[in-house]
Amino acid sequence: MHEKAKTTKATTATSTLDWRLRTFELYSEVRALMESGDRTGAHALWIRQRNSLFATHAASALDPEKKKRFRGLRVSDYDANFSFESTLLEEGAGEEMLVRTGTDGSVPFERIGTFRIPGIGSLAAWQLRSYGGGIFLPFRDAGSGQPGGSYGAGRYLLDTIKGAFLGRVGDAFILDFNFAYNPSCAYDETWACPLPGPHNRLATEISVGELYLPELAP
């Protein structure tokens, strides 16, 4: 007779570590495909691997009941019109932002500059001032919270401390909105999710990337 496994802090920490390692590996494979010129293939791989993680992994933001009815994240087809190579400008650098989260208290960020994206708008880029110092690029667009649109609180495009990085071309960052994704709190409110502030809100609708499935809401 097998005893049911108990969830401990060590188990949770180990599962989270494995999730992050797998995410780093996934984005490494994505960057390699993008560098070869196969961005649609990179996008397909990203969707396939993330669906697998959400469906099976212990650190998935989906609880067991949601996993049972999960049939895949809602992600739009790849659209090259939403892929950009953008240089980070010094505009706004040095500004500080303290983000309150539900589980991690207040998380400090420092603005390292601004991306100006043709036809899209401008987005502030932030660096985490605590562990790891990762670069963070969240955004909220005109379709956020709208029927059939994206998650109402916004999405992430870059979060390098957790592996979400699409690469650079020279001094320019690859900002491909087809790879925009929902924070974990979109599916489980116990996760801590820093969300876009006023400098990361777009008047344009970003109709690509991971959109929202209300049936997976917390």
Secondary structure, 3 states (H helix, E strand, C coil): CCCCCCCCHHHHHHHHHHHHHHHHHHHHHHHHHHHCCCHHHHHHHHHHHHHHHHHHCCCCCCCHHHHHHCCCCCECCCCHHHEEEEECECCCCCCEEEEEECCCEEEEEEEEEEEEECCCEEEEEEEECCHHHCEEEEEECCCECCCCCECCCCEEEEEHHHCECCCEECCEEEEEHHHCECCHHHCCCCCCCCCCCHHHECCCCCCCCECCCHHHCC
